[in-house]
Amino acid sequence: MKYVSTRGAGPVNLDEALRKGIASDGGLFLPSRLPAFGPDDFNAASDIRAVASILLRPFFEGSELVSDIEQILAETYSFPIPATPLPVADSNVSMLELYHGPTAAFKDVGAAFLAACLSRLEGDVDAPLTILVATSGDTGGAVAAAFDHRPGMRVAVLFPDGRVSKRQEHQLCCWSENVLSLKVQGAFDDCQALVKAAMADSKLSSTYRFSSANSINIGRLLPQSTYYADASLRHFRRTGTKPGFIIPTGNLGNGFACVMARAMGLPIGPIVFATNSNRTIADYFESNEWSPRESLQTLASAMDVGDPSNMERLRELSGDANALRKQLAVTSVSDEQIKAAIRQDFAQFGIATCPHTATATHTWRHLDPDARRQDWILVATAHPAKFETIVEPLIEESVPLPAGLADLLSRPASAISIQPDITSLAAALTDN
């Protein structure tokens, strides 16, 4: 299996794509071809790890990691990923709970897979690999957890100061000495631009051996496609119907992983991207004009992205806005609608939902009547306890902390403040 850049560079094998994170021409790696599957190919797969072994094996062709696949998957799928039916009369709707990992967010799956791969490919204590990660809230914590204490691995987490929840910030800053937490005086898009600029800087890259753990790294997307494969297969076996997915979407990695799974032949029906008030994707679908802009700060902070990186992959795989509209739908959900959805979720389902998951439940409730008759899986991307200052006043109850999150919040935390420029980043890396 070869991987090529969305801008033409390549091809490289999986190992090189994982190490580099971003292609030499600034593009994002995609497989040169997608393997084709049918539901029957997974008849012997009884759990997500077995599904992943079948789905991901073709992507390892020619990789040094082929013999390590099963152990990599054991490290990746170390927690449950249930699709829980919701109590809705005359509808088949469930919630895919992606928040049972160590940092209580869906990013734990991709981060664990990437860390398991890179630590085997690299892990040189004398010349450590430096993982740069920009985060709007959840990615950085998941990556820090996955790489924490791994020999030969160093992590620099860049997050926008004042634009993540207090509990999210603590998760970004409570790790061992191989994790450097950097508070950037700007928005998430400044953090993301800084990571891309650093990786494009040949002098810095050669000094620190950069790689990325954002969803620009193909190693994040491959494992994320597996929980869409597993959930759709379980639903299809039970009902004979292809479920649709409604996916909270920021930088578009999680949504793209579902599109990729469907393109490989998994039994997935319609796909809807639920965005917040950052309307870049929604406006593109309406106008055909791709117009990145500064991100707006919303209650669904992990989705506050004004220039979603993975749109480059989506357009390469699926075409322009005209083609995409035939394959996907996009909604934009305001803060007031998020609040209303959190209240209604608690009243109707008896569960608390985080602001990001609420964009999916709001979208489902406002589908047209024909679409509502479709079987749906709503994607829950983070545990509501990470956003207690938003959720608890709305439902008028406290949200219990999951044990893993409680442990992280009990640790001491520290971070270094930097300006959103390459000089400040270089100085922080050198001094720490």
Secondary structure, DSSP 4 states (H G I P E B T S, - for coil): --EEETTS---B-HHHHHHHSS-TTS--EEESS-----GGGGTT--SHHHHHHHHHGGGGTT-TTGGGHHHHHHHH--S---EEEP--TT--EEEEE---STTSBTHHHHHHHHHHHHHHH---TTS-EEEEEE-SSSHHHHHHHHHTT-TTEEEEEEEETTSS-HHHHHHHS---TTEEEEEESS-HHHHHHHHHHHHH-HHHHHHHTEEE-STTSHHHHHHHHHHHHHHHHHHHHHHSSPPEEEEE-SSSHHHHHHHHHHHTT-----EEEEE-S--HHHHHHHHS-----PPPP-SSGGG--SS-TTHHHHHHHH-SHHHHTTTEEEEE--HHHHHHHHHHHHHHHS----HHHHHHHHHHHTS-HHHHTS-EEEEE-B-GGGGHHHHHHHHTS--PPPHHHHHHHTS----EEE-SSHHHHHHHHHH-
